Amino acid sequence: MVTTIANHKEFSKILEILKENPQGMSVKQIAEAIGMNRISVARYLDILLISGQVDMVPFGQAKVYTLTHRVPVNALLNFSSDYVVVLGRDQKIIQANTNFLSLFNQNLEEIQKKHLMDVLTPLSPDLSIQAKIDRALEGRVVVEEIRILKDEEEFFFQMKIIPTAFIDGTPGITIILEDITERKRSVEALMESEEKFRTLVKNINAFLGKVELYARMNDNIRNPLQIIVGFADLEGGETMEKITRQAEEIDQMIQKLDIGWRESENIRRFLQKHARMAEAAR
């Protein structure tokens, strides 16, 4: 329809006179300005209004027409950070924004009039969205997560399939792909870190159980050791020196166990505290 409008000099005259009068003009004013009868002007204005090239505001009994201030759809598409493609009823591509074209390494001239699946399938042979497109053509909005492979790299998108109506009333659909790859990777990394943390806590708890056993050994050894040293001291002589020296070596080892026990207790309390915080945040 837009091509037909551009080929009629009558349309050009109307658009030009409205451009010169941005405050707006009535049908009568336009007809007088371009030397055309009012019935023809009204008919042309209806077509321009339907095609989105002019706006109309009722003013009393008259209708005031101005040039539209709408932004072209293709310009809006390119402002979007998402990947957008518009399909006709036959599911062939009518329009796509620059992000979509870059994703599939195509230009608009190459993919216009191509079936969508001819573009998607080479990158994602297992992608099956035909049933979803059919539902959208029936008037339902479809939202689903999809995976696309490009240069052996995995990308994830939140796909929205939206029913669309064109100016001439024919149905179509608009597909919007929101890149959620980084978000999905972040969630997976967080889950992996949480699992590693849980494993660490589990392993440390097992280790602390062993340290607790060492602590009991400490108590069971140190007290009898003191008794032995006491008897050796009463005995005196070379035997006393040998027993005392060996007892000191054993005592040093026990002291190390003491230090390790205290440090491990601090670590255990720290980990248990943060494990409870992580559990509460879930």
Secondary structure, 3 states (H helix, E strand, C coil): CHHHHHCCHHHHHHHHHHHHCCCCECHHHHHHHHCCCHHHHHHHHHHHHHCCCEEEEEECCEEEEEECCCCCHHHHHHHCCCEEEEECCCCEEEEECHHHHHHCCCCHHHHCCCEHHHHHCCCCCCCCCHHHHHHHHCCCCEEEEEEEEECCEEEEEEEEEEEEECCCCCEEEEEEEEECHHHHHHHHHHHHHHHHHHHHHHHHHHHHHHHHHHHHHHHHHHHHHHHHHHHHHHHCHHHHHHHHHHHHHHHHHHHHHHHHHHHHHHHHHHHHHHHHHHHHHC
